[in-house]
Amino acid sequence: MSLKMIDLKIKLRVIPSSFIIVFGLLSTNLGTSAQAGPSTTAQKDKPKTTDWKPDTGFEKLFNGNTLQGWCYRNKEGEITEKFNRKKVSSDGRYTAANGILTVNYPVGVERKIQESWTLREFPGNFILKIEFRASPNADSGIFLRGLQLQCRDYTVAGPYKDLKNYRPQDWNTIVVTVKNNIAHCECNGEVLEDALELPASGSIGLEGDHGQMEYRHIQIKELP
């Protein structure tokens, strides 16, 4: 064996241990990053709708996961069915999933106007905020202590079809401010009703007439 080959073997055997440790840690970190990268990115790209938090001073009327706090009532206002923690009403008209409360017509169900109500009543002053998205020609409504504010695909028909800020098949925001039983109602900042006279007390309701309507971020702030 030549002196050059002996010298090379000696050099390979005496590689500093610190170099091996650093190289090993670097390899481990690279492997971990490669595995964790896609998962982290996916989580950032797909935020959870149900993690939404109400505005300061407001409380949720819809938790995003179930129909808790909502019910069916008869014409006299008596509760006929509490939804409790169900995700779907007994007739399939109202469903809760991924932060959205959907009003629809299940296949095979005869057309019937339905109304879902909050278990609670709101006799005082308040601000109500609701976001909605209507399918083409969908017709729904927001009940304020029993009085209906039309909520639908506004451009098709109804008293508010000339709204300039309404976004068809996209999310829109309705804000209702009630003071001394008078409601001021806006959609995306445009006035729907300037002074709608309401009963002294009652629940908040969502109507299902026809077409699919989606609601989310339903929140209320009770005022003095």
Sequence and secondary structure as in RCSB ss.txt:
>XXXX:A:sequence
MSLKMIDLKIKLRVIPSSFIIVFGLLSTNLGTSAQAGPSTTAQKDKPKTTDWKPDTGFEKLFNGNTLQGWCYRNK
EGEITEKFNRKKVSSDGRYTAANGILTVNYPVGVERKIQESWTLREFPGNFILKIEFRASPNADSGIFLRGLQLQ
CRDYTVAGPYKDLKNYRPQDWNTIVVTVKNNIAHCECNGEVLEDALELPASGSIGLEGDHGQMEYRHIQIKELP
>XXXX:A:secstr
  HHHHHHHHHHHT  HHHHHHHHHHHHHHHHHHHHHHHHHHHHHS  GGG    TT EES  SSS TTEEEE T
TS EEEE TT SB TTSSEEEETTEEEE   TT     EEEEESS   SEEEEEEEEEE TT EEEEEETTEEEE
EE TTTSSTTTT SS  TTS EEEEEEEETTEEEEEETTEEEEEEEE  SS  EEEEEEES EEEEEEEEEEE 
